[in-house]
Structure formats: C-alpha cells, structure tokens
Amino acid sequence: MRNYKKSVAYGAAALGLALAGGAMTAPSAAAAAGSGKYIGFTNNGWYLVDTCYHWQSSATPDSCDKGKPKGTDWRVEIPDDAQGVRVEVTVLAQVGGGNVSPQITDLSRNHCYVLSGLTGSPAITDKEC
C-alpha cells in the first residue's frame, strides 16, 4: 500500500509540473488577439473564387477561404500582431485576364472589395465596409 501511495504522489507531482510547464509555454492571448479590423469580399462574379491570406510577422497562421460562389460575402479578421499581409485572390478555372489580388499596405483599417465579371475577365473594386 505504501508503494501505491508513493506512486500516486509522484504521478500527481509529475502532472502538476506538466500543467505548469504547459501554462508557461502557451502563447499569450494578446499575441493571438484580433485587431477588430478585417478584409472583406463580396463575389458578384460568375465564378468560384479562393482567397488566401499570408500574414507577415504574425503568430497567426496563414489561412484561405475556398470556393466562394457568386452572391457570397466573407471576411477575415486582421491579426493584431500582423505587420503586413499578402492576399491572393484566385478565380477558379480562369483562362485569361489579369491578377485581381488587392495590394494592402495599411492594416490599421478595414478593407472591402467586390469581385465581378466573368471567369476570363474578372475584376476587383474597392467598396465601403
């Protein structure tokens, strides 16, 4: 019985150390916090669209919104710690036309865009958020 109590005590101590160590190495909530600002899109184009966000100098992982059809609105929050972003807008099955990815340099405000046109000639315009 004495060995059993000793094993339980060692197990509890190990668990306590593991939990304390996990709490000390967990990322802070501030590092993962959002800024309250966002990048938004409306797809009025006759195509499916993917948008990917590559955050610079941020603890937030890159992400993508895939296969957004005509008539869809979506947005992504700008991480508070992001120093920049590269946004990729991909029109699925696009065979011509130019790049419609916006160039965003100011992360201190919201950015909203409308996608329009056909698969071969997509367009992007700024809109009020």
KAPE-V465797 format. One record per residue. N is the residue number from 1. RES is the residue in one small letter. SS is DSSP state (h for helix, s for strand, l for the rest). OMEGA is omega in whole degrees, -180 to 180 (NA if undefined). Layout:
# KAPE-V465797
{{N & RES & SS & OMEGA} {N & RES & SS & OMEGA}}
This chain:
# KAPE-V465797
{{1 & m & l & -179} {2 & r & h & 178} {3 & n & h & 178} {4 & y & h & 179} {5 & k & h & 180} {6 & k & h & 179} {7 & s & h & 179} {8 & v & h & 180} {9 & a & h & 178} {10 & y & h & 178} {11 & g & h & 179} {12 & a & h & 179} {13 & a & h & 179} {14 & a & h & 178} {15 & l & h & 178} {16 & g & h & 177} {17 & l & h & 180} {18 & a & h & 179} {19 & l & h & 179} {20 & a & h & 178} {21 & g & h & 178} {22 & g & h & 179} {23 & a & h & -178} {24 & m & h & -177} {25 & t & h & 179} {26 & a & l & 178} {27 & p & l & -179} {28 & s & l & 179} {29 & a & l & -180} {30 & a & l & -179} {31 & a & l & -177} {32 & a & l & -175} {33 & a & l & 176} {34 & g & s & -177} {35 & s & s & -172} {36 & g & s & 177} {37 & k & s & -177} {38 & y & s & 173} {39 & i & s & -175} {40 & g & s & 179} {41 & f & s & 168} {42 & t & s & 179} {43 & n & s & 173} {44 & n & l & -180} {45 & g & l & 179} {46 & w & s & -179} {47 & y & l & 170} {48 & l & l & -177} {49 & v & s & 172} {50 & d & s & 172} {51 & t & s & 178} {52 & c & s & -175} {53 & y & s & 180} {54 & h & s & -175} {55 & w & s & 180} {56 & q & s & 179} {57 & s & l & -179} {58 & s & l & 174} {59 & a & l & 180} {60 & t & l & 179} {61 & p & l & 175} {62 & d & l & -179} {63 & s & s & 179} {64 & c & s & 168} {65 & d & s & -170} {66 & k & s & 169} {67 & g & s & -179} {68 & k & s & -177} {69 & p & l & 176} {70 & k & l & 179} {71 & g & l & -178} {72 & t & s & 172} {73 & d & s & 175} {74 & w & s & 179} {75 & r & s & 177} {76 & v & s & 179} {77 & e & s & 177} {78 & i & s & 179} {79 & p & s & -178} {80 & d & l & -176} {81 & d & l & -179} {82 & a & l & 177} {83 & q & l & 180} {84 & g & s & 178} {85 & v & s & 170} {86 & r & s & -179} {87 & v & s & 176} {88 & e & s & 175} {89 & v & s & -178} {90 & t & s & 175} {91 & v & s & -176} {92 & l & l & 180} {93 & a & l & 179} {94 & q & l & -180} {95 & v & l & 180} {96 & g & l & 179} {97 & g & l & -176} {98 & g & l & 178} {99 & n & l & 179} {100 & v & l & 179} {101 & s & l & 179} {102 & p & l & 175} {103 & q & l & -177} {104 & i & l & 179} {105 & t & l & -178} {106 & d & l & -179} {107 & l & l & -179} {108 & s & l & 180} {109 & r & l & 176} {110 & n & l & 176} {111 & h & s & -180} {112 & c & s & -174} {113 & y & s & 173} {114 & v & s & 175} {115 & l & s & -178} {116 & s & s & 177} {117 & g & s & -180} {118 & l & s & -178} {119 & t & l & -178} {120 & g & l & -178} {121 & s & s & 180} {122 & p & s & 178} {123 & a & s & 176} {124 & i & s & 177} {125 & t & s & 175} {126 & d & s & 172} {127 & k & l & 176} {128 & e & l & 180} {129 & c & l & NA}}
